Amino acid sequence: MTHKIMPFRRLARTPTIISPSPDNTEAETALQDRAARIKRIVYWSLVALASALIISLQPVFAADTIWTKFSDVMKDIYGKLLGISTIIAVTAATIALLVRMISRNQRAVDEATTWLKRVVVTWIVLNTLGFIIAYLQPWFAGGQYTP
């Protein structure tokens, strides 16, 4: 006995059901369904247009230039990054120092020392780059150095 493999067919989507009334014919129901789809398309098109207008008009009414906004944002990010990186660096350095003090294995002590050096160097580099971008960038804004 041989089995024939039948491919699966995709089922058709069921149409939106509109409550039948004695007055509605199939053509009127299809027309109502099409009108509802057109209304939905028009509505979402207007929402997209209004959103685009709101987004594009906001910078026009801003009193600051793009450079002052960028500077303010970078100072804010720098302040938050400084706090977070300091907490992480202190935590990692504390763990490295504890490993150095407690461990009797010389290899672990050497690795902890290397880890401690990397943490300190990384913290210094991150904070120096943030300082340069946040506080020295306004001096070079627009490609002109103004002391």
Stockholm file with secondary structure:
# STOCKHOLM 1.0

chainA/1-147         MTHKIMPFRRLARTPTIISPSPDNTEAETALQDRAARIKRIVYWSLVALASALIISLQPVFAADTIWTKFSDVMKDIYGKLLGISTIIAVTAATIALLVRMISRNQRAVDEATTWLKRVVVTWIVLNTLGFIIAYLQPWFAGGQYTP
#=GR chainA/1-147 SS CCCCCCCCCCCCCCCCCCCCCTTCCHHHHHHHHHHHHHHHHHHHHHHHHHHHHHHHHHHHHCSSCHHHHHHHHHHHHHHHHHHHHHHHHHHHHHHHHHHHHHCCCHHHHHHHHHHHHHHHHHHHHHHHHHHIIIIIGGGGGGGCCCC
#=GC SS_cons         CCCCCCCCCCCCCCCCCCCCCTTCCHHHHHHHHHHHHHHHHHHHHHHHHHHHHHHHHHHHHCSSCHHHHHHHHHHHHHHHHHHHHHHHHHHHHHHHHHHHHHCCCHHHHHHHHHHHHHHHHHHHHHHHHHHIIIIIGGGGGGGCCCC
//
